[in-house]
Amino acid sequence: MWNDLNTGSYGGMIAETIDIPNGDTPVRAYYSRPIKGGCFPSIVLIPHMPGWDEWCRETSRRFTEHGYAVLCPDIYRAFGDGTPSEVAQRAREAGGVHDDSVMNDTRGCLNFLKVQETGNRKVGVIGMCSGGRHAFLAACTVDGFDAAVDCWGGGVIMKEEQLSPARPRSPLDYTEHLDIPLLGIFGNEDRHPSPEEVDRLEEELKKYGKDYTFYRYDGAGHGIWYYDKPMYRQEAAMDSFNKVLDFFDTHLKE
């Protein structure tokens, strides 16, 4: 849990950008991991639409403080370099990053983490906003993950007119293929996803008998954890972060 640490224990980590071999297109990623501590579990943190930004890197280190190796891939690399907002804007203008590209980067990160000598071979996936959508899609379509967390992922449910070359199919269509535990964090005042869309996703998960748990917060909308934005909700943020830690500890540290 948050702040549940032994003040006498050693604390240390390494965090850096690396390139991971992945077929013809290497994955550039931010890699944060403990320096000591034996075999630790791992997480792939898929960035949100604001880009491969400081918040994602800081959140990666935050999970590392709790004993995880974390890879956060630069899923917008094809749109060039620049500030996160500049790159994200170019991605929007191009119609968005393609789901296939994100899944390829995610798979590359998973394969890398699975073979690290300091890892315990268990890997979770998490994402926020569009990254939550991608985390759900990865949980359903990328073999090898052990647990998944969808934080307010908009676009999991898509109407026909919302489909595009970048997003040719609604992630909801893949629900039947989910075979790992799923945790969902949502705000009841969010509009993307709306409470009705979260209800629809829950119906589909129940239909196929999936292992899932959703936490839904009153008085909160989109981006509960984003302390740099007005949407931040302190109580909901800390409660849900602890629930994510407990979920990953249960499924990845055993």
C-alpha positions as CSV (number, residue, x, y, z in Angstrom):
1,M,0.0,0.0,0.0
2,W,1.0,3.7,-0.4
3,N,3.5,4.8,2.2
4,D,3.6,1.3,3.7
5,L,7.4,1.1,3.7
6,N,10.1,0.1,6.0
7,T,12.2,3.2,6.6
8,G,15.2,1.0,7.4
9,S,15.2,-0.8,4.1
10,Y,17.3,-0.1,1.1
11,G,15.7,2.0,-1.7
12,G,17.1,2.5,-5.2
13,M,16.1,2.3,-8.8
14,I,17.4,2.9,-12.3
15,A,15.2,4.7,-14.8
16,E,16.3,5.4,-18.4
17,T,15.1,5.4,-22.1
18,I,16.1,2.3,-24.0
19,D,15.5,0.7,-27.4
20,I,14.0,-2.8,-27.4
21,P,14.5,-5.1,-30.5
22,N,11.1,-5.9,-32.0
23,G,11.3,-7.1,-35.5
24,D,11.8,-4.4,-38.1
25,T,10.8,-1.6,-35.7
26,P,12.5,-1.3,-32.3
27,V,10.4,-0.1,-29.4
28,R,11.7,3.0,-27.6
29,A,10.6,2.9,-24.0
30,Y,11.1,4.4,-20.6
31,Y,12.4,1.6,-18.3
32,S,12.2,1.9,-14.5
33,R,13.3,-0.9,-12.2
34,P,14.6,-1.6,-8.7
35,I,18.4,-1.9,-8.3
36,K,18.0,-4.7,-5.7
37,G,15.4,-7.0,-4.4
38,G,15.7,-10.4,-6.2
39,C,13.1,-11.4,-8.8
40,F,10.5,-8.7,-9.2
41,P,7.3,-8.6,-11.3
42,S,6.8,-6.3,-14.2
43,I,4.3,-3.9,-15.7
44,V,3.8,-2.4,-19.2
45,L,2.4,1.1,-18.8
46,I,0.7,2.2,-22.0
47,P,0.8,6.0,-22.4
48,H,-2.4,8.1,-22.6
49,M,-3.2,10.6,-25.5
50,P,-1.4,13.5,-23.9
51,G,1.6,11.6,-25.0
52,W,4.7,9.9,-23.7
53,D,4.9,12.5,-21.0
54,E,6.4,13.3,-17.6
55,W,3.4,12.1,-15.8
56,C,3.7,8.6,-17.4
57,R,7.4,8.5,-16.5
58,E,6.8,9.6,-13.0
59,T,4.0,7.0,-12.6
60,S,6.4,4.3,-13.9
61,R,8.8,5.2,-11.1
62,R,6.0,5.3,-8.6
63,F,5.3,1.6,-9.4
64,T,9.0,0.9,-9.2
65,E,9.0,2.3,-5.6
66,H,6.6,-0.5,-4.9
67,G,8.7,-3.3,-6.3
68,Y,8.0,-3.4,-10.1
69,A,10.0,-3.1,-13.2
70,V,8.0,-0.9,-15.6
71,L,8.3,-0.3,-19.3
72,C,6.4,2.6,-20.8
73,P,6.7,2.5,-24.6
74,D,6.8,5.5,-26.8
75,I,3.7,4.5,-28.9
76,Y,3.9,7.8,-30.8
77,R,7.4,7.4,-32.0
78,A,6.3,7.2,-35.7
79,F,5.1,10.9,-35.4
80,G,8.6,12.2,-34.6
81,D,10.2,13.8,-31.6
82,G,9.2,17.0,-29.7
83,T,7.4,17.9,-26.6
84,P,4.6,15.4,-25.6
85,S,1.9,17.9,-26.6
86,E,3.6,18.6,-30.0
87,V,3.9,14.9,-30.8
88,A,0.4,14.1,-29.6
89,Q,-1.0,16.9,-31.9
90,R,0.7,15.4,-34.9
91,A,-0.7,12.0,-34.0
92,R,-4.2,13.5,-33.9
93,E,-3.8,15.3,-37.2
94,A,-2.7,12.0,-38.7
95,G,-5.9,10.2,-37.5
96,G,-4.4,8.7,-34.4
97,V,-1.9,6.0,-33.6
98,H,-3.0,2.6,-35.1
99,D,-4.2,-0.1,-32.7
100,D,-2.0,-2.7,-34.5
101,S,1.1,-0.5,-33.9
102,V,0.3,-0.1,-30.2
103,M,-0.2,-3.8,-29.8
104,N,3.0,-4.5,-31.6
105,D,4.9,-2.2,-29.2
106,T,3.1,-3.7,-26.2
107,R,4.0,-7.2,-27.3
108,G,7.6,-6.2,-27.7
109,C,7.7,-4.8,-24.2
110,L,6.0,-8.0,-22.8
111,N,8.6,-10.2,-24.6
112,F,11.5,-8.1,-23.2
113,L,10.2,-8.2,-19.6
114,K,9.5,-12.0,-19.7
115,V,13.2,-12.8,-20.3
116,Q,14.9,-10.5,-17.8
117,E,16.9,-12.4,-15.3
118,T,15.8,-10.1,-12.5
119,G,12.1,-10.7,-13.3
120,N,9.8,-13.3,-12.0
121,R,8.2,-13.8,-15.4
122,K,4.9,-12.3,-14.4
123,V,3.8,-9.1,-16.3
124,G,0.8,-6.9,-16.0
125,V,-0.5,-4.2,-18.3
126,I,-2.1,-0.9,-17.4
127,G,-3.1,2.3,-19.1
128,M,-5.1,5.5,-18.6
129,C,-7.5,7.2,-20.9
130,S,-6.7,6.0,-24.4
131,G,-4.0,3.9,-22.8
132,G,-6.8,2.2,-20.7
133,R,-8.5,1.3,-24.0
134,H,-5.2,-0.1,-25.3
135,A,-4.6,-2.0,-22.0
136,F,-8.0,-3.7,-22.4
137,L,-7.3,-4.5,-26.0
138,A,-3.9,-5.9,-25.1
139,A,-5.4,-8.0,-22.4
140,C,-7.8,-9.6,-25.0
141,T,-5.4,-9.9,-27.9
142,V,-1.8,-10.1,-26.7
143,D,-0.9,-13.5,-25.2
144,G,1.3,-13.7,-22.1
145,F,0.0,-11.0,-19.7
146,D,-1.0,-12.1,-16.2
147,A,-3.3,-9.2,-15.2
148,A,-4.6,-6.0,-16.7
149,V,-5.9,-2.6,-15.4
150,D,-8.1,-0.3,-17.4
151,C,-8.1,3.2,-15.9
152,W,-11.0,5.2,-17.4
153,G,-10.4,3.9,-20.9
154,G,-12.6,5.7,-23.4
155,G,-13.3,4.1,-26.7
156,V,-13.6,0.5,-25.5
157,I,-17.1,0.6,-26.9
158,M,-17.3,2.1,-30.3
159,K,-20.2,2.7,-32.7
160,E,-19.8,2.0,-36.4
161,E,-19.4,5.6,-37.3
162,Q,-16.5,5.9,-34.8
163,L,-14.4,3.3,-36.4
164,S,-11.4,4.4,-38.5
165,P,-8.3,3.0,-40.2
166,A,-6.4,3.6,-36.9
167,R,-9.2,2.0,-34.9
168,P,-10.9,-0.5,-37.2
169,R,-12.7,-2.5,-34.5
170,S,-14.2,-1.9,-31.1
171,P,-12.2,-3.5,-28.3
172,L,-15.5,-4.7,-26.8
173,D,-15.7,-7.2,-29.7
174,Y,-12.7,-9.1,-28.2
175,T,-14.1,-9.5,-24.7
176,E,-14.7,-13.2,-25.2
177,H,-10.9,-13.7,-25.6
178,L,-10.0,-12.1,-22.2
179,D,-8.4,-14.8,-20.1
180,I,-6.7,-12.8,-17.3
181,P,-8.0,-10.9,-14.3
182,L,-9.1,-7.3,-15.2
183,L,-9.4,-4.3,-12.8
184,G,-11.3,-1.2,-13.9
185,I,-11.1,2.3,-12.4
186,F,-13.8,4.8,-13.5
187,G,-15.4,8.1,-12.5
188,N,-19.1,8.3,-12.4
189,E,-19.0,11.8,-13.9
190,D,-16.9,10.8,-16.8
191,R,-18.3,11.1,-20.3
192,H,-15.7,9.0,-22.1
193,P,-16.4,6.4,-21.0
194,S,-19.8,7.3,-19.7
195,P,-21.3,5.3,-16.8
196,E,-23.6,3.7,-19.4
197,E,-20.6,2.6,-21.4
198,V,-19.1,1.1,-18.3
199,D,-22.3,-0.7,-17.6
200,R,-22.2,-2.1,-21.2
201,L,-18.7,-3.3,-20.7
202,E,-19.6,-4.9,-17.4
203,E,-22.6,-6.7,-19.1
204,E,-20.2,-8.2,-21.7
205,L,-17.7,-9.3,-19.1
206,K,-20.5,-11.0,-17.1
207,K,-21.9,-12.6,-20.3
208,Y,-18.6,-14.4,-20.9
209,G,-17.9,-15.2,-17.2
210,K,-14.8,-13.1,-17.0
211,D,-12.7,-12.4,-13.8
212,Y,-13.1,-8.7,-13.3
213,T,-13.6,-6.0,-10.6
214,F,-14.7,-2.5,-11.3
215,Y,-14.4,0.5,-8.9
216,R,-16.6,3.5,-9.8
217,Y,-16.2,6.8,-7.9
218,D,-18.8,9.4,-7.3
219,G,-17.7,13.0,-7.6
220,A,-15.0,12.1,-10.1
221,G,-14.8,12.3,-13.8
222,H,-12.0,11.5,-16.3
223,G,-8.4,11.5,-15.2
224,I,-8.8,10.8,-11.5
225,W,-5.0,10.5,-11.0
226,Y,-3.8,13.5,-13.0
227,Y,-2.6,15.7,-10.1
228,D,-1.4,18.4,-12.7
229,K,-5.0,19.0,-13.9
230,P,-8.3,20.2,-12.3
231,M,-9.8,16.8,-12.9
232,Y,-7.6,15.3,-10.0
233,R,-9.6,13.9,-7.2
234,Q,-7.3,13.2,-4.2
235,E,-9.4,10.7,-2.2
236,A,-10.5,8.7,-5.3
237,A,-6.9,8.9,-6.6
238,M,-5.3,7.4,-3.5
239,D,-8.0,4.9,-2.9
240,S,-7.9,3.6,-6.5
241,F,-4.1,3.6,-6.6
242,N,-4.0,1.4,-3.5
243,K,-6.6,-0.9,-5.2
244,V,-4.4,-1.2,-8.3
245,L,-1.3,-2.0,-6.1
246,D,-3.2,-4.6,-4.2
247,F,-4.5,-6.1,-7.5
248,F,-1.1,-6.3,-9.1
249,D,0.5,-7.6,-5.8
250,T,-2.1,-10.4,-5.7
251,H,-1.7,-11.5,-9.3
252,L,2.0,-10.7,-10.1
253,K,3.9,-11.1,-6.8
254,E,2.6,-14.6,-5.9
